[in-house]
Amino acid sequence: MASINKKNMRIVTRLIEAGFITSKQVSKLTLTDLRKIPGLNNADIETIISLQEAIAGRCVYEFLIESEEADET
């Protein structure tokens, strides 16, 4: 059974709230940009890097869901 990955969704929400509203903007985020977002920790930054990889690989949908099938692809 698939469900929303709440941790990843929380990070996407924080990026949107920080003004990064397009895939292109998220793809171009640098460490300097990330340091400007209050309260991000190392785990959050790793999740953002995973999001950037998902955008590049065109698998954002899989990034946003939690399922055994998503882990296998």
The 8 nearest C-alpha neighbors of each residue, nearest first, counted from 0:
[[1, 66, 2, 67, 65, 68, 64, 3],
 [2, 0, 66, 65, 64, 3, 67, 68],
 [1, 3, 65, 64, 4, 66, 0, 5],
 [2, 4, 64, 5, 65, 63, 1, 8],
 [3, 5, 64, 65, 63, 7, 6, 8],
 [4, 6, 8, 7, 3, 9, 63, 64],
 [7, 5, 9, 8, 4, 10, 46, 3],
 [6, 8, 10, 9, 4, 5, 63, 11],
 [7, 9, 5, 11, 10, 6, 12, 4],
 [10, 8, 12, 6, 7, 11, 5, 13],
 [9, 11, 13, 7, 12, 8, 14, 6],
 [12, 10, 8, 14, 13, 9, 15, 7],
 [11, 13, 9, 15, 10, 14, 8, 16],
 [14, 12, 16, 10, 15, 11, 17, 9],
 [15, 13, 17, 11, 19, 16, 12, 10],
 [16, 14, 19, 12, 20, 18, 17, 13],
 [15, 17, 13, 18, 14, 12, 19, 20],
 [18, 16, 14, 15, 19, 13, 36, 20],
 [19, 17, 15, 16, 20, 14, 13, 21],
 [20, 18, 15, 14, 24, 17, 21, 25],
 [19, 21, 15, 18, 24, 22, 14, 25],
 [22, 20, 24, 23, 19, 25, 15, 26],
 [21, 23, 25, 24, 26, 54, 20, 19],
 [22, 24, 26, 21, 25, 27, 20, 54],
 [25, 23, 21, 27, 26, 22, 19, 28],
 [26, 24, 22, 28, 27, 23, 19, 21],
 [27, 25, 23, 51, 24, 28, 22, 54],
 [26, 28, 24, 25, 29, 23, 51, 22],
 [29, 27, 25, 26, 32, 24, 30, 33],
 [30, 28, 32, 31, 33, 27, 34, 26],
 [29, 31, 33, 32, 34, 28, 44, 35],
 [30, 32, 34, 29, 33, 35, 28, 36],
 [33, 31, 29, 30, 35, 34, 28, 36],
 [32, 34, 30, 35, 36, 31, 29, 28],
 [33, 35, 31, 32, 36, 30, 37, 39],
 [36, 34, 33, 32, 37, 31, 30, 17],
 [37, 35, 33, 34, 39, 38, 17, 32],
 [38, 36, 39, 35, 34, 33, 17, 40],
 [37, 39, 40, 36, 34, 35, 43, 33],
 [40, 38, 43, 37, 36, 44, 41, 34],
 [39, 41, 43, 42, 38, 44, 45, 37],
 [40, 42, 44, 43, 45, 39, 46, 47],
 [41, 43, 45, 44, 40, 46, 39, 47],
 [44, 42, 46, 40, 41, 45, 39, 47],
 [43, 45, 47, 41, 46, 42, 48, 40],
 [46, 44, 48, 42, 43, 47, 41, 49],
 [45, 47, 49, 43, 44, 48, 50, 42],
 [48, 46, 50, 44, 49, 45, 51, 43],
 [47, 49, 51, 45, 50, 46, 44, 52],
 [50, 48, 46, 52, 47, 51, 53, 45],
 [49, 51, 47, 53, 48, 52, 54, 46],
 [50, 52, 48, 54, 26, 49, 53, 47],
 [51, 53, 49, 55, 50, 54, 56, 48],
 [54, 52, 50, 58, 56, 59, 51, 55],
 [53, 55, 57, 51, 52, 56, 59, 50],
 [56, 54, 52, 53, 57, 51, 26, 58],
 [57, 55, 53, 54, 58, 52, 59, 51],
 [58, 56, 54, 55, 53, 59, 60, 52],
 [57, 59, 53, 60, 61, 56, 54, 62],
 [60, 58, 62, 53, 61, 54, 57, 63],
 [59, 61, 63, 62, 58, 64, 57, 53],
 [60, 62, 64, 59, 63, 58, 69, 65],
 [63, 61, 59, 60, 64, 53, 58, 50],
 [64, 62, 60, 61, 4, 3, 7, 8],
 [65, 63, 3, 4, 61, 2, 62, 66],
 [66, 64, 4, 2, 1, 3, 69, 63],
 [67, 65, 1, 69, 68, 0, 64, 70],
 [66, 68, 70, 69, 71, 65, 1, 0],
 [67, 69, 71, 66, 70, 72, 1, 65],
 [70, 68, 66, 71, 72, 67, 61, 65],
 [71, 69, 67, 68, 72, 66, 65, 61],
 [70, 72, 68, 69, 67, 66, 61, 65],
 [71, 69, 70, 68, 61, 67, 58, 66]]
